[in-house]
Amino acid sequence: MDGTMESKIICENIFKKFGRKVVLKNVNIEAKSGEVVGLLGPNGSGKTTLFNIILGVVIPSKGKVLFNDRDITNMPIHKRARFGITYLQQETSVFRELKVEDNVKLVLEFQKLKKREREILINDVLDEFGIQDLRKQYAFSLSGGEKRRLELARMMILRPQFVLLDEPFIGIDPKTVKEIQKIVIGLKEKGIGVIITDHSVEALKPIVDRLYVIHKGEVLASGLPGEVFENEQVKKVYLGD
């Protein structure tokens, strides 16, 4: 990605209700390329609904989602992907019966590229994620970490501007937590914006640049992690102080 170009996702006055239940009330958030933004909140806070609105899975009842000042509120998830807004799923989503290189090739199928350009891109991304030596192996034979690297290679070959992760730290061991944190920091270093949700304070704190604490459908506090965790309301309702 061109480091001189800053991309931005803005949610303006997001309001969402399902039936009579209000889930989000006048939520405003902003995320820029090259930064990690955390959406922190307990289950039922509304953070996952907000995440799905940014992703394009859920349409807000009121309010707007803007990408580089373009209104994408009603744009479906696959069209947002063309703008560079991508989603790393909790479970790996590689094609098990295809070879590693074919998994990556498949992503480029609808890209208007010459054969040589395609080969260079594939070689570069396989090198970048340390799976060049595995290119002829079938995906089902890979370890969990290798599958995750293949998934990242598939995603990064499309040069995303934003990567969204929904609760990636749930039910995983400390070693995998550190691996995911390293991946997030690596994305940031490439100038990619990351929006990540979780209810784990400890997992998010070392990697986020800015934090929004969602409570009962509203933004309770936002700002730098250190500032947010010193907020008296956050301590009271979220951290239990």
N, C-alpha and C positions, 0 to 999 in steps of 0.2 A: 504494500500500500504506500502511496506517496505521502511521506511524512508532512508535507507542506499543506495538505488538505485536511482541514478539521471537519469531521462530521458530528452531527448532533441529533439526539432523539429527545423530544420534549413531550411530556404529557401535561395537557392544560385542563384544569378543572374537571378531572375525571370523576364521573358519578356512575355507579352501576348498582342496579337492583335486579334480583331474580324473584319474579312474582312480587310479593310485598316486602321482601327482605332486602334492606339496603346493605350492600356489601362494601361499597366505596363512596366516600363523600368528599367532593371537591379536592381531589388529590393532584398535586403538582410536583413533577419530578423532572430532572434533566440529566442526561448522560452524554459525555463527549468522547470522541475517539482518543485512545491512548490513556484512558483512566478506567479504574475498576469501581463500579458503583454497587453498593450492597443494599438490598431490600431485606430488612431484618424484622421479624415479628413472629409471635407464636402461631400455632395452628388456629385457623378461624379469624385471623387478623385482617385478611383481605389481600395479603401480599401475593398469593398465587394467582388470584383473579387479576390483579394489576399486571403481573408478569405475563399472563395470557393475553391481556389487552395489548401490551407492547409487542408480543409475538404475532398477534393477528388471529388467535384462536377464538377470542371473545371480543365482541363489539360493545363499547361502553354505551350506557343509556344516554349520557350527556358528556360533553367534553371532546377534546381532540387529541390525536397522536400525530406529531409532526416529525418528519425526518428531513433534515436540512431545509426546513421551512415548507416542505411539501406535506400536504394533509394526506396521511395514509390510514386514517381512522377506519375506513371501511375496506381497506385493501387486504385480501386474504394472505395467508402465511406464505404460499408459494411465490406470490408476486413480491412480497417483502424480501424474500430470499434473493431475488434478482437485484435488489438494491443493496444487497450485502448485509442483511440482517439474518443471522443464522442461529441455530439452536443446537446445543450439544445435549443429547438425551442422557437420562440417568443410566439407562442400559445401553450397551454398545449395539450399534445398528449396522454392522458390516454384513456383506453378503457372504455367508459362510461357505457356499459351494463354489465361489469364484476365487481365483488366485489374487494375491495382494495387488499386483499391477493392474489386473482387470477391474478390481474394486475401484481403483483410482480413475482408470480410463472411463468407466461408466459415468462418472460425474461430469466428464467433459463432453459427453455425447452430443449435447445440444449447443455446445459452444462453437462459434464460427472460427475455427483454427485450422491452420495448415498442419499436415502430418508432422513435420519437423518441429513446429512450435509446440504441438501436443507432447511429443517425445521429450523435449527439453523441460517442459513444465513437470511432467511425471517424474523424470530423473531428479530434478531439483528437489521436489517435495519428498520423494523417497529418501534422498540423502539427508534432508533437513530433519526428518523424524526418525532417522536411524533404522530404516526398514528396507534399505536397498538390497541387502543380502537375502531378504525374505521375499523378494518380488515374485518368485516362481512358486512359492508355497501357497497352499489353499488356506483361506481365512480360518476355517474350522480348526486348523492345527496350531494356531497362534495362542500364546499365553494371553491372560487378561490384559496385561500391560501393553503387549504388542497390538492387540485388537484396538485398544484405546488410541495408540499412536497412529494406527491405520485410519481410524475414524477422524482423527485430527488432520491427517494428511488429506483425506477426502474433502474435509471442510475448508482447509487453508488453500487448496489449489484454486478455489473460487474467489480468493482474495476478499474475504468478508471485511466489513467495516465494524460490525458489532457481533459479538457472540453472547448469547443468553444461556445461562445455566440455572436450572430450577432445582434447588436443594440437593446439590451434588454430594454433600457430606453425610447424607442419611445412611445409617447402617453399614458404614465402612470402617476398616481398621485404621489406626494412626498412620501407618506407612502410606496407605492409599490417600489419606487426607493430605499428607505432605506432597504426594505426586500431583494431586489436583491443584493444590496451591501453587506448585511450581509451574504447571501448565498455564494457570491464570496469569501469573507474573510474566511468563513468556509471551502471551498474547498481548499484554500491555506494552511490553518492550518493542513489539512489532508495530505499535501505533494503533492497535485494535481496541475498541471500546468493549468493556465487559460489564454486563448487568447480571448480578448473581443474587438469588434469594436463599435465605436459610433462617433457621431459628437458633443456630449455634453461634453464640457470640465468639467463642474461642477460635472457631475455624475461620470466621470472616475477618476478625480484627487485624491479623497480620497482613492482609492482602488488599483491603479496600482503601481507596483514596477518599471516598465520600460515602456517607451512610444515611439511609432513610429508615427510621423506625416507624413501622406501620402498626397502629393499635386501634381496634374497633373501626376499621375502614378509613382512618384518617392518618395523616402524617403527624406523628407525635413530636418528632424532632428530626432535624437533618443537619449535616455538616461534616466536619472532620471527625474521624472515629474518636479521638481523644475528647473532643468537645461533647459529642453525643453521649458518651458513656459517663460524663460528669453531669449531664442534665438531670436535675432533681426528679422531673416527671418520669424520665426513662428509668432511673434507679427505682422509683416507687412502683411503677406498673409492670416493668419488664424484668429488671434485674432483682426485684424482690427486696430492695433495701427500704 
